[in-house]
Amino acid sequence: MSTWHHELGVFDLETTGVDVETARIVTAHVGLLGDQGEVRHGRYWLVDPGVEIPAEATAVHGITTELARAKGMDAGTAVAAIVDQLRRLFARGIPVVAYNAPYDFTLLDREARRHGIEPLDAPGPIIDPLVIDRAVDRYRPGKRTLSVTAVHYGVELTAAHDAGADAIAAGRLAQALVRAHGEALAMEAAELHHKQVDWCREQAADFQDYMRRVRDPEFTASGAWPLR
């Protein structure tokens, strides 16, 4: 049996948009869970992104431009703190869980570069329940959003699109995946990290083939993981 799930870092961002090259961080959470999913530590940031928060983004996470400007931390200061917290977890050898990791880690990388902060260098080990679930239960029909997948595995998510709630639920989901698919995930965190690189590439290739057959012959899907 593996032991990587006994202590997990958790990480989530809520942002101004979906494009990792241009979106800015609005809220973030980095925390630490114990082997029963209990919260041992957590830090939350409300950030002034320095740009208008689109109404579409506010509708998702509830943070308005006015609130972020009034209560939010300076973006550069916040990004430096987020990077530092993650770097400390990785330095201790603690895996960090992020659901759809390429979004959060790539966006954080771009924000770090935007603010002149040294980005995380080859961050890992990272645990991505989205990639893992698609690999161990490939043919299950339906959506694979965090909310839907949490319900499937019996993980409570009471405040979807709150950075703290999403991060903690993703960590507990990773632990639920071990309980459900222990044999397939019986490896050390570093090996699982590398497995996910391959799994994500294969999943993207399958999705690209499907989309080209049924919708758009020019469609492309990136399989890079955990950074794009």
C-alpha positions, 0 to 999 in steps of 0.5 A: 500500500502507498502512503502518499495520501496520509498527508496532503497539501491542497491548492486552489485558485479562483480567478478573473477568467479561464485563459491562463495567459491573461487571467489573474488571481482573485482568491487562493487557498493553500492548506494541509490535510491529515490522513483522515482528511482533517484540516491541519493548516490552511491559508486563504488570500483575497487578492486585488488583481489590478484589473476589472473582475468580469461579471461572469467570473463574479457570478462563479466565485462571488468576488466583485471588483469593488470587494477585491479593491477594498479588501484584497491584498496587493497581487504581487505580495499575494503571489509571492506568498502563495508560491512560497507556501507551495514551495515549502510543501514541496521541499518537505516532500508533501504531495500537493493536490489540485483538481485540474492542476494545469489550470492552477499551476500554469496560471500561478506560473504566469502570475509569478512571472508577471510580478517578477517572482521566481516561479516554482521550478518543476513543481511536484509531486502533484496529485490531480484527482481529475486525471486520476479519476479519468484513468482509473474509471475511464468509461464512467459516463457524465461530467467530471467537474469537481462537484460531480466527482465529489458526489460520486465518491461521497466527498462533501463540497458545501461551497463550490468555487470557494477556493478553500472549500474546493481545495479541501474537497479535492484533497479529500477526493484524492484520499477517496480515490485511494480507498476506491482504487487502492491497487491502481494507485499503490505507488509512491507520490513521485511515481504517481506524478509521472504516471499522471504526465502519461495519463493526461497526454493520453486523455488529451489525445483521445479527446482530440481524436473524438472532437476532430471526428464529431465536431471540428477537424482542426481541434487541438487539445493540450496534454501537457501536465502539470504545467502548460 
